[in-house]
């Protein structure tokens, strides 16, 4: 079983801030990681896959980095529509696919 | 436009059964793995099950093995989740999602995109 630790669980920030969210694995997963954004009452939406590949249509202010055990989602300049909850997901241990616990980005 | 629409959720008593459906459109349904992912109220996301394009391979999270069955009808562009012996801890919004990625050496490494709007299953007496 691969344990995932996503931090922080809550992040307070202001529009225009640069924010980073961490996802740490209990063992190396190469680049087998995706990131999702979920707004209240809505389904999650894919942002990034393969740790750093931006999904088509996702604004370039979102970026992903990392490999092995440590990964980061960065929002370079936070916009009002970015206040949401973010989840990482590992797919290295197919078929056991798991998500991080989530990071809620709220208005400071 | 790629679209997934779930239906079939509702209130069911513990020990009861429910069948969820997911209607797919806007893409060649038979060419993709498909998945169910759930989210308990106020909680995070949990992968539930995956099914291969032709239905020949199915995988489940341990907590639903032996109780849930994933299936598909490619002629109807539809995905299903038969849920039996339901428990209070199965209460969640259930999302249908397309599973994207690649297969190598018997494993299929992937992510979920897009997702349906979800259907709420409540298990309570």
gemmi code that builds the backbone of each chain (N, CA, C; Angstrom):
import gemmi

chains = {
    "A": [
        ("UNK", (0.837, -1.201, 0.000), (0.000, 0.000, 0.000), (0.874, 1.254, 0.000)),
        ("UNK", (0.575, 2.169, -0.880), (1.297, 3.442, -0.944), (0.513, 4.473, -0.145)),
        ("UNK", (1.164, 5.043, 0.867), (0.522, 6.086, 1.668), (0.846, 7.447, 1.072)),
        ("UNK", (-0.160, 8.294, 1.029), (-0.011, 9.625, 0.448), (-0.275, 10.664, 1.523)),
        ("UNK", (0.611, 11.618, 1.621), (0.438, 12.705, 2.572), (0.382, 14.008, 1.802)),
        ("UNK", (-0.779, 14.639, 1.823), (-0.967, 15.900, 1.108), (-0.976, 17.022, 2.143)),
        ("UNK", (-0.224, 18.090, 1.870), (-0.160, 19.198, 2.821), (-0.015, 20.536, 2.119)),
        ("UNK", (-0.521, 21.624, 2.756), (-1.307, 21.568, 3.986), (-2.723, 21.088, 3.691)),
        ("UNK", (-3.513, 20.815, 4.705), (-4.899, 20.435, 4.470), (-5.754, 21.684, 4.226)),
        ("UNK", (-5.317, 22.811, 4.769), (-6.007, 24.078, 4.565), (-4.966, 25.164, 4.314)),
        ("UNK", (-5.213, 25.955, 3.290), (-4.289, 27.013, 2.911), (-5.085, 28.301, 2.716)),
        ("UNK", (-4.727, 29.304, 3.466), (-5.382, 30.616, 3.325), (-4.488, 31.526, 2.499)),
        ("UNK", (-5.031, 32.079, 1.443), (-4.228, 32.898, 0.538), (-5.075, 34.013, -0.056)),
        ("UNK", (-4.391, 34.960, -0.661), (-5.051, 36.097, -1.296), (-4.881, 36.029, -2.800)),
        ("UNK", (-5.792, 36.652, -3.501), (-5.687, 36.746, -4.956), (-4.341, 37.349, -5.314)),
        ("UNK", (-3.665, 36.726, -6.278), (-2.347, 37.194, -6.695), (-1.196, 36.451, -6.030)),
        ("UNK", (-1.481, 35.719, -4.975), (-0.435, 34.969, -4.284), (0.050, 33.798, -5.129)),
        ("UNK", (1.274, 33.391, -4.840), (1.822, 32.136, -5.369), (1.624, 31.088, -4.285)),
        ("UNK", (0.989, 29.990, -4.638), (0.728, 28.952, -3.637), (1.297, 27.619, -4.102)),
        ("UNK", (1.729, 26.833, -3.133), (2.246, 25.512, -3.437), (1.582, 24.487, -2.518)),
        ("UNK", (1.254, 23.367, -3.104), (0.647, 22.253, -2.380), (1.551, 21.039, -2.564)),
        ("UNK", (1.782, 20.320, -1.484), (2.700, 19.191, -1.507), (1.957, 17.864, -1.439)),
        ("UNK", (2.514, 16.886, -2.107), (1.991, 15.518, -2.050), (3.199, 14.596, -1.903)),
        ("UNK", (3.256, 13.897, -0.788), (4.412, 13.054, -0.496), (3.976, 11.593, -0.425)),
        ("UNK", (4.759, 10.727, -1.049), (4.452, 9.287, -1.123), (5.307, 8.497, -0.136)),
        ("UNK", (4.781, 7.360, 0.297), (5.536, 6.510, 1.213), (6.607, 5.703, 0.487)),
        ("UNK", (6.476, 5.634, -0.841), (7.500, 4.996, -1.655), (7.512, 5.657, -3.025)),
        ("UNK", (8.587, 5.465, -3.762), (8.721, 6.129, -5.050), (7.683, 5.668, -6.060)),
        ("UNK", (7.157, 6.637, -6.815), (6.147, 6.322, -7.831), (6.530, 6.903, -9.198)),
        ("UNK", (7.819, 7.164, -9.387), (8.277, 7.792, -10.628), (7.477, 9.087, -10.843)),
        ("UNK", (6.845, 9.226, -11.994), (6.037, 10.428, -12.256), (4.555, 10.092, -12.400)),
        ("UNK", (4.124, 9.018, -11.750), (2.765, 8.511, -11.918), (1.793, 9.252, -10.990)),
        ("UNK", (1.640, 10.549, -11.218), (0.824, 11.378, -10.343), (-0.020, 12.353, -11.131)),
        ("UNK", (-1.269, 12.526, -10.688), (-2.184, 13.502, -11.286), (-2.692, 14.444, -10.204)),
        ("UNK", (-3.148, 15.621, -10.645), (-3.731, 16.616, -9.746), (-5.123, 16.998, -10.264)),
        ("UNK", (-6.048, 17.214, -9.322), (-7.415, 17.594, -9.645), (-7.832, 18.812, -8.826)),
        ("UNK", (-8.775, 19.559, -9.387), (-9.406, 20.677, -8.685), (-10.873, 20.341, -8.504)),
        ("UNK", (-11.402, 20.593, -7.313), (-12.820, 20.378, -7.070), (-13.428, 21.595, -6.386)),
        ("UNK", (-14.474, 22.129, -6.991), (-15.209, 23.241, -6.400), (-16.440, 22.691, -5.688)),
        ("UNK", (-16.948, 23.416, -4.687), (-18.071, 22.907, -3.884), (-19.265, 22.497, -4.745)),
        ("UNK", (-19.750, 21.296, -4.502), (-20.921, 20.784, -5.204), (-20.668, 20.340, -6.632)),
        ("UNK", (-19.411, 20.339, -7.048), (-19.061, 19.966, -8.422), (-18.155, 18.754, -8.444)),
        ("UNK", (-18.055, 18.141, -9.612), (-17.158, 17.020, -9.785), (-15.711, 17.522, -9.904)),
        ("UNK", (-14.758, 16.692, -9.541), (-13.345, 17.065, -9.749), (-13.039, 17.253, -11.231)),
        ("UNK", (-12.033, 18.066, -11.484), (-11.551, 18.288, -12.848), (-10.045, 18.065, -12.883)),
        ("UNK", (-9.602, 17.385, -13.936), (-8.179, 17.087, -14.093), (-7.405, 18.347, -14.422)),
        ("UNK", (-6.299, 18.565, -13.696), (-5.409, 19.685, -13.972), (-4.117, 19.225, -14.642)),
        ("UNK", (-3.503, 18.213, -14.054), (-2.158, 17.779, -14.436), (-2.084, 16.263, -14.338)),
        ("UNK", (-1.358, 15.648, -15.274), (-1.070, 14.227, -15.189), (0.404, 14.014, -15.498)),
        ("UNK", (0.874, 12.819, -15.221), (2.310, 12.515, -15.366), (3.167, 13.550, -14.629)),
        ("UNK", (2.676, 13.955, -13.482), (3.350, 14.866, -12.540), (3.468, 16.301, -13.019)),
        ("UNK", (3.639, 16.511, -14.345), (3.921, 17.874, -14.794), (3.264, 18.236, -16.125)),
        ("UNK", (2.490, 17.359, -16.701), (1.842, 17.636, -17.988), (0.494, 18.309, -17.750)),
        ("UNK", (0.367, 19.520, -18.270), (-0.851, 20.304, -18.078), (-1.952, 19.781, -18.995)),
        ("UNK", (-3.101, 19.495, -18.429), (-4.244, 19.064, -19.222), (-4.673, 20.199, -20.144)),
        ("UNK", (-5.095, 19.839, -21.337), (-5.556, 20.817, -22.310), (-6.650, 21.704, -21.720)),
        ("UNK", (-6.504, 23.004, -21.911), (-7.506, 23.945, -21.437), (-7.262, 24.477, -20.035)),
        ("UNK", (-6.309, 23.915, -19.335), (-6.001, 24.377, -17.975), (-5.053, 25.579, -18.064)),
        ("UNK", (-5.345, 26.638, -17.326), (-4.497, 27.846, -17.407), (-3.051, 27.557, -17.032)),
        ("UNK", (-2.153, 28.277, -17.672), (-0.718, 28.038, -17.489), (-0.210, 28.483, -16.117)),
        ("UNK", (-1.026, 29.155, -15.331), (-0.599, 29.508, -13.971), (-0.508, 28.262, -13.074)),
        ("UNK", (-1.111, 27.166, -13.532), (-0.987, 25.899, -12.812), (0.230, 25.140, -13.344)),
        ("UNK", (1.019, 24.577, -12.435), (2.140, 23.752, -12.851), (2.373, 22.665, -11.806)),
        ("UNK", (2.932, 21.566, -12.280), (3.251, 20.459, -11.394), (4.704, 20.080, -11.545)),
        ("UNK", (5.288, 19.601, -10.448), (6.687, 19.191, -10.492), (6.898, 18.036, -9.521)),
        ("UNK", (8.064, 17.405, -9.676), (8.442, 16.338, -8.765), (8.488, 14.979, -9.429)),
        ("UNK", (9.124, 14.054, -8.751), (9.166, 12.653, -9.164), (9.658, 11.847, -7.966)),
        ("UNK", (9.410, 10.548, -8.023), (9.811, 9.715, -6.895), (8.807, 9.783, -5.762)),
        ("UNK", (9.150, 10.499, -4.697), (8.261, 10.560, -3.540), (7.678, 11.950, -3.255)),
        ("UNK", (8.252, 12.983, -3.820), (7.820, 14.341, -3.496), (7.324, 15.097, -4.727)),
        ("UNK", (6.102, 15.613, -4.620), (5.455, 16.301, -5.730), (4.859, 17.616, -5.247)),
        ("UNK", (4.755, 18.564, -6.184), (4.228, 19.885, -5.845), (3.307, 20.380, -6.943)),
        ("UNK", (2.183, 20.943, -6.514), (1.305, 21.697, -7.411), (1.502, 23.166, -7.066)),
        ("UNK", (1.782, 23.974, -8.076), (1.982, 25.406, -7.877), (0.970, 26.187, -8.685)),
        ("UNK", (0.372, 27.175, -8.036), (-0.466, 28.152, -8.728), (0.303, 29.461, -8.648)),
        ("UNK", (0.727, 29.971, -9.797), (1.689, 31.073, -9.790), (1.080, 32.399, -9.369)),
        ("UNK", (-0.167, 32.613, -9.710), (-0.829, 33.873, -9.390), (-2.300, 33.557, -9.154)),
        ("UNK", (-2.651, 33.363, -7.903), (-3.979, 32.864, -7.543), (-5.089, 33.789, -8.031)),
        ("UNK", (-6.055, 33.211, -8.706), (-7.222, 33.945, -9.185), (-8.436, 33.563, -8.344)),
        ("UNK", (-9.476, 34.376, -8.414), (-10.662, 34.139, -7.592), (-11.288, 32.773, -7.875)),
        ("UNK", (-11.203, 32.345, -9.143), (-11.810, 31.062, -9.512), (-10.979, 29.863, -9.062)),
        ("UNK", (-9.806, 30.117, -8.478), (-8.933, 29.020, -8.046), (-9.201, 28.587, -6.607)),
        ("UNK", (-10.061, 29.310, -5.912), (-10.372, 28.904, -4.547), (-11.233, 27.637, -4.623)),
        ("UNK", (-10.660, 26.542, -4.150), (-11.243, 25.219, -4.352), (-10.438, 24.223, -3.521)),
        ("UNK", (-10.796, 22.954, -3.653), (-10.024, 21.897, -3.013), (-9.247, 21.140, -4.081)),
        ("UNK", (-7.997, 20.819, -3.776), (-7.104, 20.157, -4.722), (-6.699, 18.788, -4.192)),
        ("UNK", (-6.694, 17.801, -5.088), (-6.335, 16.436, -4.735), (-5.232, 15.925, -5.651)),
        ("UNK", (-4.279, 15.194, -5.083), (-3.339, 14.432, -5.884), (-3.827, 12.981, -5.951)),
        ("UNK", (-3.389, 12.279, -6.986), (-3.781, 10.879, -7.187), (-2.593, 10.128, -7.760)),
        ("UNK", (-2.234, 8.997, -7.156), (-1.145, 8.186, -7.701), (-1.717, 7.023, -8.494)),
        ("UNK", (-1.057, 6.684, -9.573), (-1.505, 5.536, -10.370), (-0.372, 4.540, -10.603)),
        ("UNK", (0.653, 4.641, -9.770), (1.787, 3.709, -9.871), (1.378, 2.308, -9.451)),
        ("UNK", (0.552, 2.238, -8.388), (0.208, 0.934, -7.818), (-1.083, 0.380, -8.404)),
        ("UNK", (-1.261, 0.541, -9.747), (-2.404, -0.071, -10.415), (-2.498, -1.542, -10.022)),
        ("UNK", (-3.709, -2.104, -9.728), (-5.000, -1.416, -9.852), (-5.426, -0.627, -8.619)),
        ("UNK", (-4.609, -0.555, -7.604), (-4.990, 0.190, -6.391), (-4.652, 1.662, -6.576)),
        ("UNK", (-5.628, 2.410, -7.000), (-5.454, 3.831, -7.268), (-5.884, 4.611, -6.035)),
        ("UNK", (-5.073, 5.558, -5.602), (-5.390, 6.279, -4.373), (-5.216, 7.780, -4.544)),
        ("UNK", (-5.960, 8.520, -3.706), (-5.936, 9.977, -3.701), (-5.338, 10.481, -2.389)),
        ("UNK", (-4.749, 11.662, -2.466), (-4.357, 12.356, -1.253), (-5.593, 12.867, -0.530)),
        ("UNK", (-5.393, 13.360, 0.688), (-6.511, 13.783, 1.515), (-7.139, 15.114, 1.131)),
        ("UNK", (-6.483, 15.850, 0.242), (-7.045, 17.110, -0.226), (-6.463, 18.329, 0.462)),
        ("UNK", (-6.407, 19.435, -0.278), (-5.987, 20.735, 0.244), (-7.030, 21.756, -0.142)),
        ("UNK", (-7.647, 22.361, 0.854), (-8.630, 23.398, 0.578), (-7.915, 24.743, 0.544)),
        ("UNK", (-8.053, 25.449, -0.564), (-7.482, 26.779, -0.707), (-8.605, 27.786, -0.488)),
        ("UNK", (-8.492, 28.543, 0.610), (-9.553, 29.489, 0.939), (-9.034, 30.921, 0.885)),
        ("UNK", (-9.983, 31.832, 0.843), (-9.638, 33.257, 0.793), (-9.164, 33.709, 2.168)),
        ("UNK", (-8.008, 34.373, 2.193), (-7.431, 34.866, 3.438), (-8.190, 36.093, 3.939)),
    ],
    "B": [
        ("UNK", (-18.929, 17.129, -27.513), (-18.491, 17.324, -26.134), (-18.581, 15.994, -25.383)),
        ("UNK", (-17.498, 15.666, -24.696), (-17.486, 14.453, -23.890), (-18.375, 14.670, -22.656)),
        ("UNK", (-19.287, 13.737, -22.420), (-20.211, 13.892, -21.310), (-20.506, 12.555, -20.648)),
        ("UNK", (-20.592, 12.603, -19.332), (-20.949, 11.436, -18.535), (-22.070, 11.850, -17.597)),
        ("UNK", (-23.157, 11.076, -17.592), (-24.315, 11.420, -16.766), (-24.718, 10.203, -15.941)),
        ("UNK", (-24.580, 10.336, -14.612), (-24.941, 9.249, -13.709), (-26.409, 9.328, -13.311)),
        ("UNK", (-26.942, 8.181, -12.937), (-28.297, 8.110, -12.408), (-28.410, 6.876, -11.528)),
        ("UNK", (-29.500, 6.813, -10.764), (-29.761, 5.620, -9.976), (-29.520, 5.743, -8.488)),
        ("UNK", (-28.981, 6.872, -8.059), (-28.737, 7.043, -6.628), (-30.033, 7.215, -5.854)),
        ("UNK", (-29.924, 7.166, -4.539), (-31.096, 7.343, -3.700), (-30.858, 6.831, -2.301)),
        ("UNK", (-31.941, 6.753, -1.538), (-31.896, 6.275, -0.158), (-32.188, 4.775, -0.119)),
        ("UNK", (-31.339, 4.036, 0.560), (-31.518, 2.591, 0.662), (-31.172, 2.158, 2.082)),
        ("UNK", (-31.844, 1.146, 2.549), (-31.587, 0.639, 3.901), (-30.311, -0.201, 3.940)),
        ("UNK", (-29.668, -0.252, 5.089), (-28.503, -1.140, 5.218), (-28.861, -2.560, 4.818)),
        ("UNK", (-27.953, -3.181, 4.053), (-28.202, -4.520, 3.543), (-28.900, -4.537, 2.203)),
        ("UNK", (-29.362, -3.391, 1.754), (-30.089, -3.310, 0.501), (-29.181, -3.217, -0.713)),
        ("UNK", (-29.820, -3.069, -1.871), (-29.099, -3.022, -3.141), (-29.504, -1.801, -3.943)),
        ("UNK", (-28.619, -1.412, -4.837), (-28.866, -0.280, -5.720), (-28.012, -0.468, -6.968)),
        ("UNK", (-28.519, -0.038, -8.104), (-27.749, -0.102, -9.345), (-27.593, 1.291, -9.913)),
        ("UNK", (-26.348, 1.707, -10.049), (-26.055, 2.999, -10.652), (-25.778, 2.826, -12.140)),
        ("UNK", (-26.151, 3.834, -12.906), (-25.881, 3.849, -14.339), (-25.134, 5.115, -14.710)),
        ("UNK", (-24.389, 5.024, -15.795), (-23.656, 6.184, -16.318), (-23.780, 6.152, -17.831)),
        ("UNK", (-24.393, 7.183, -18.384), (-24.546, 7.290, -19.835), (-23.435, 8.155, -20.394)),
        ("UNK", (-22.707, 7.600, -21.362), (-21.573, 8.303, -21.957), (-21.924, 8.800, -23.351)),
        ("UNK", (-21.374, 9.956, -23.707), (-21.568, 10.502, -25.046), (-20.393, 11.378, -25.415)),
        ("UNK", (-20.215, 11.586, -26.711), (-19.168, 12.487, -27.180), (-17.817, 11.838, -27.397)),
        ("UNK", (-17.719, 10.529, -27.173), (-16.466, 9.832, -27.425), (-16.778, 8.356, -27.703)),
        ("UNK", (-15.792, 7.633, -28.196), (-15.969, 6.217, -28.519), (-15.841, 5.419, -27.228)),
        ("UNK", (-16.970, 5.203, -26.596), (-17.038, 4.587, -25.267), (-16.282, 3.253, -25.224)),
        ("UNK", (-16.423, 2.454, -26.241), (-15.857, 1.104, -26.241), (-14.328, 1.102, -26.302)),
        ("UNK", (-13.712, 2.251, -26.489), (-12.255, 2.335, -26.608), (-11.553, 2.659, -25.296)),
        ("UNK", (-12.319, 2.870, -24.243), (-11.722, 3.348, -22.997), (-12.049, 2.474, -21.795)),
        ("UNK", (-11.063, 2.358, -20.912), (-11.358, 1.901, -19.563), (-12.300, 2.930, -18.934)),
        ("UNK", (-13.113, 2.452, -17.989), (-14.016, 3.331, -17.249), (-13.915, 3.029, -15.762)),
        ("UNK", (-14.336, 4.006, -14.941), (-14.151, 3.888, -13.494), (-15.343, 4.454, -12.727)),
        ("UNK", (-15.434, 4.033, -11.483), (-16.295, 4.662, -10.488), (-15.414, 5.163, -9.349)),
        ("UNK", (-15.674, 6.389, -8.918), (-14.969, 7.010, -7.799), (-16.038, 7.588, -6.880)),
        ("UNK", (-15.849, 7.479, -5.585), (-16.864, 7.991, -4.663), (-16.279, 8.997, -3.677)),
        ("UNK", (-17.189, 9.759, -3.075), (-16.786, 10.780, -2.112), (-17.832, 10.842, -1.002)),
        ("UNK", (-17.471, 10.399, 0.179), (-18.365, 10.476, 1.326), (-18.590, 11.946, 1.688)),
        ("UNK", (-19.714, 12.268, 2.289), (-20.020, 13.671, 2.617), (-18.908, 14.341, 3.407)),
        ("UNK", (-18.388, 15.436, 2.885), (-17.343, 16.187, 3.558), (-15.979, 15.531, 3.567)),
        ("UNK", (-15.826, 14.455, 2.810), (-14.568, 13.710, 2.807), (-13.870, 13.786, 1.456)),
        ("UNK", (-12.763, 13.045, 1.350), (-11.983, 13.039, 0.127), (-12.476, 12.017, -0.887)),
        ("UNK", (-11.685, 11.843, -1.922), (-12.048, 10.963, -3.026), (-11.512, 9.558, -2.796)),
        ("UNK", (-12.295, 8.569, -3.218), (-11.889, 7.163, -3.098), (-12.230, 6.440, -4.394)),
        ("UNK", (-11.216, 5.880, -5.051), (-11.457, 5.040, -6.229), (-12.209, 3.790, -5.786)),
        ("UNK", (-13.205, 3.385, -6.588), (-14.040, 2.232, -6.254), (-13.784, 1.042, -7.184)),
        ("UNK", (-13.817, 1.285, -8.499), (-13.705, 0.173, -9.435), (-13.297, 0.664, -10.817)),
        ("UNK", (-12.651, -0.238, -11.567), (-12.265, -0.001, -12.967), (-12.720, -1.163, -13.811)),
        ("UNK", (-12.997, -0.900, -15.082), (-13.343, -1.958, -16.017), (-12.679, -1.695, -17.356)),
        ("UNK", (-12.141, -2.740, -17.941), (-11.461, -2.661, -19.226), (-12.464, -2.434, -20.350)),
        ("UNK", (-11.951, -2.056, -21.499), (-12.811, -1.723, -22.642), (-13.836, -2.817, -22.964)),
        ("UNK", (-13.403, -4.065, -22.956), (-14.312, -5.152, -23.339), (-14.938, -5.856, -22.134)),
        ("UNK", (-14.680, -5.329, -20.951), (-15.248, -5.904, -19.738), (-14.508, -7.125, -19.217)),
        ("UNK", (-13.391, -7.468, -19.839), (-12.686, -8.700, -19.476), (-11.843, -8.570, -18.212)),
        ("UNK", (-11.553, -7.343, -17.803), (-10.811, -7.110, -16.564), (-11.574, -6.112, -15.705)),
        ("UNK", (-11.686, -6.438, -14.437), (-12.387, -5.580, -13.476), (-11.572, -5.553, -12.189)),
        ("UNK", (-11.480, -4.395, -11.591), (-10.730, -4.239, -10.349), (-11.548, -3.416, -9.367)),
        ("UNK", (-11.351, -3.732, -8.072), (-12.145, -3.081, -7.028), (-11.265, -2.699, -5.841)),
        ("UNK", (-11.670, -1.654, -5.133), (-11.051, -1.356, -3.849), (-11.466, -2.456, -2.877)),
        ("UNK", (-10.604, -2.786, -1.943), (-10.855, -3.924, -1.048), (-12.200, -3.819, -0.314)),
        ("UNK", (-12.589, -2.619, 0.071), (-13.781, -2.440, 0.896), (-15.084, -2.786, 0.186)),
        ("UNK", (-15.069, -2.939, -1.135), (-16.304, -3.264, -1.861), (-16.236, -4.612, -2.565)),
        ("UNK", (-15.078, -5.262, -2.507), (-14.936, -6.569, -3.177), (-15.966, -7.551, -2.634)),
        ("UNK", (-16.613, -8.262, -3.561), (-17.634, -9.235, -3.183), (-19.013, -8.633, -2.989)),
        ("UNK", (-19.112, -7.299, -2.949), (-20.413, -6.643, -2.770), (-20.811, -5.812, -3.992)),
        ("UNK", (-19.847, -5.189, -4.633), (-20.120, -4.337, -5.789), (-19.648, -5.050, -7.066)),
        ("UNK", (-20.358, -4.783, -8.159), (-19.964, -5.312, -9.461), (-20.040, -4.202, -10.504)),
        ("UNK", (-18.926, -3.967, -11.170), (-18.879, -2.999, -12.263), (-19.132, -3.740, -13.576)),
        ("UNK", (-19.874, -3.118, -14.466), (-20.132, -3.725, -15.772), (-20.366, -2.619, -16.788)),
        ("UNK", (-20.432, -2.999, -18.038), (-20.656, -2.023, -19.100), (-21.411, -2.659, -20.242)),
        ("UNK", (-22.089, -1.817, -21.019), (-22.763, -2.239, -22.243), (-22.295, -1.288, -23.328)),
        ("UNK", (-21.338, -1.728, -24.126), (-20.764, -0.850, -25.136), (-21.780, -0.486, -26.227)),
        ("UNK", (-22.736, -1.348, -26.465), (-23.763, -1.044, -27.468), (-24.654, 0.107, -27.016)),
        ("UNK", (-24.767, 0.269, -25.697), (-25.606, 1.337, -25.143), (-24.769, 2.497, -24.593)),
        ("UNK", (-23.453, 2.431, -24.768), (-22.569, 3.478, -24.231), (-22.840, 3.726, -22.750)),
        ("UNK", (-22.944, 2.657, -22.013), (-23.334, 2.773, -20.614), (-22.436, 1.963, -19.685)),
        ("UNK", (-22.215, 2.537, -18.507), (-21.445, 1.929, -17.431), (-22.385, 1.717, -16.256)),
        ("UNK", (-22.154, 0.647, -15.495), (-23.035, 0.337, -14.371), (-22.229, -0.006, -13.120)),
        ("UNK", (-22.873, 0.167, -11.977), (-22.308, -0.297, -10.710), (-23.444, -0.922, -9.908)),
        ("UNK", (-23.411, -2.241, -9.788), (-24.384, -2.944, -8.970), (-23.838, -3.016, -7.553)),
        ("UNK", (-24.581, -2.475, -6.609), (-24.131, -2.404, -5.225), (-25.065, -3.229, -4.352)),
        ("UNK", (-24.535, -4.260, -3.749), (-25.308, -5.143, -2.864), (-24.773, -5.050, -1.437)),
        ("UNK", (-25.553, -5.545, -0.499), (-25.145, -5.564, 0.912), (-24.611, -4.209, 1.355)),
        ("UNK", (-25.352, -3.187, 1.036), (-24.885, -1.825, 1.312), (-24.785, -1.547, 2.802)),
        ("UNK", (-23.779, -0.741, 3.128), (-23.494, -0.365, 4.515), (-23.542, 1.155, 4.647)),
        ("UNK", (-23.670, 1.606, 5.885), (-23.710, 3.050, 6.111), (-22.469, 3.734, 5.548)),
        ("UNK", (-21.343, 3.066, 5.631), (-20.091, 3.660, 5.142), (-19.992, 3.734, 3.626)),
        ("UNK", (-20.967, 3.180, 2.925), (-21.016, 3.324, 1.469), (-21.723, 4.624, 1.055)),
        ("UNK", (-22.268, 5.337, 2.026), (-22.927, 6.610, 1.738), (-21.927, 7.581, 1.121)),
        ("UNK", (-22.247, 8.051, -0.073), (-21.311, 8.916, -0.804), (-21.949, 9.404, -2.095)),
        ("UNK", (-21.314, 10.393, -2.684), (-21.598, 10.731, -4.075), (-20.720, 9.819, -4.929)),
        ("UNK", (-21.343, 9.157, -5.891), (-20.628, 8.244, -6.772), (-20.463, 8.911, -8.139)),
        ("UNK", (-19.202, 8.999, -8.561), (-18.876, 9.594, -9.844), (-18.448, 8.516, -10.845)),
        ("UNK", (-18.919, 8.669, -12.033), (-18.446, 7.883, -13.176), (-17.332, 8.703, -13.829)),
        ("UNK", (-16.265, 8.057, -14.261), (-15.164, 8.790, -14.886), (-14.511, 7.937, -15.962)),
        ("UNK", (-14.046, 8.595, -16.999), (-13.249, 7.912, -18.008), (-11.829, 7.779, -17.471)),
        ("UNK", (-11.235, 6.617, -17.707), (-9.893, 6.330, -17.205), (-8.925, 6.419, -18.374)),
        ("UNK", (-8.026, 7.364, -18.282), (-7.071, 7.599, -19.361), (-5.677, 7.204, -18.925)),
        ("UNK", (-4.841, 6.847, -19.872), (-3.469, 6.526, -19.553), (-2.931, 5.556, -20.558)),
        ("UNK", (-2.122, 4.629, -20.075), (-1.545, 3.653, -20.977), (-1.323, 2.347, -20.229)),
        ("UNK", (-1.243, 1.287, -21.000), (-1.059, -0.042, -20.426), (0.318, -0.574, -20.796)),
        ("UNK", (0.947, -1.228, -19.828), (2.268, -1.807, -20.059), (2.467, -2.957, -19.092)),
        ("UNK", (2.878, -4.090, -19.632), (3.175, -5.229, -18.777), (2.026, -5.686, -17.910)),
        ("UNK", (0.810, -5.565, -18.421), (-0.341, -6.037, -17.675), (-0.947, -5.032, -16.728)),
        ("UNK", (-0.300, -3.902, -16.553), (-0.853, -2.834, -15.715), (-1.281, -1.662, -16.575)),
        ("UNK", (-2.318, -0.973, -16.128), (-2.809, 0.183, -16.871), (-2.769, 1.412, -15.965)),
        ("UNK", (-1.816, 2.261, -16.246), (-1.524, 3.413, -15.394), (-2.303, 4.614, -15.887)),
        ("UNK", (-3.155, 5.182, -15.056), (-3.946, 6.279, -15.593), (-4.608, 7.183, -14.578)),
        ("UNK", (-5.301, 8.142, -15.114), (-5.971, 9.197, -14.379), (-7.396, 9.302, -14.885)),
        ("UNK", (-8.181, 10.156, -14.239), (-9.606, 10.208, -14.511), (-9.990, 11.528, -15.193)),
        ("UNK", (-10.576, 11.415, -16.371), (-11.013, 12.604, -17.094), (-11.872, 12.256, -18.290)),
        ("UNK", (-13.080, 12.816, -18.404), (-13.726, 13.688, -17.435), (-14.480, 12.882, -16.379)),
        ("UNK", (-15.200, 13.606, -15.530), (-16.041, 13.011, -14.494), (-17.494, 13.405, -14.772)),
        ("UNK", (-18.412, 12.554, -14.361), (-19.813, 12.928, -14.397), (-20.136, 13.858, -13.241)),
        ("UNK", (-21.396, 14.256, -13.151), (-21.800, 15.191, -12.116), (-22.017, 14.508, -10.763)),
        ("UNK", (-22.097, 13.185, -10.780), (-22.245, 12.418, -9.553), (-23.692, 12.115, -9.205)),
        ("UNK", (-23.883, 11.021, -8.475), (-25.201, 10.654, -7.967), (-25.035, 10.232, -6.507)),
        ("UNK", (-25.927, 10.724, -5.654), (-25.795, 10.513, -4.216), (-26.466, 9.208, -3.797)),
        ("UNK", (-25.712, 8.392, -3.078), (-26.233, 7.173, -2.483), (-26.209, 7.337, -0.970)),
        ("UNK", (-27.365, 7.185, -0.345), (-27.470, 7.303, 1.108), (-27.943, 5.976, 1.673)),
        ("UNK", (-27.148, 5.397, 2.554), (-27.498, 4.124, 3.173), (-27.858, 4.400, 4.629)),
        ("UNK", (-29.142, 4.272, 4.921), (-29.620, 4.614, 6.255), (-30.971, 3.965, 6.513)),
        ("UNK", (-31.222, 3.649, 7.755), (-32.524, 3.086, 8.125), (-33.475, 4.198, 8.574)),
    ],
}
model = gemmi.Model(1)
for chain_id, residues in chains.items():
    chain = gemmi.Chain(chain_id)
    for i, (resn, *xyz) in enumerate(residues, 1):
        res = gemmi.Residue()
        res.name, res.seqid = resn, gemmi.SeqId(i, " ")
        for name, pos in zip(("N", "CA", "C"), xyz):
            atom = gemmi.Atom()
            atom.name, atom.element = name, gemmi.Element(name[0])
            atom.pos, atom.b_iso = gemmi.Position(*pos), 0.0
            res.add_atom(atom)
        chain.add_residue(res)
    model.add_chain(chain)
structure = gemmi.Structure()
structure.add_model(model)
structure.setup_entities()
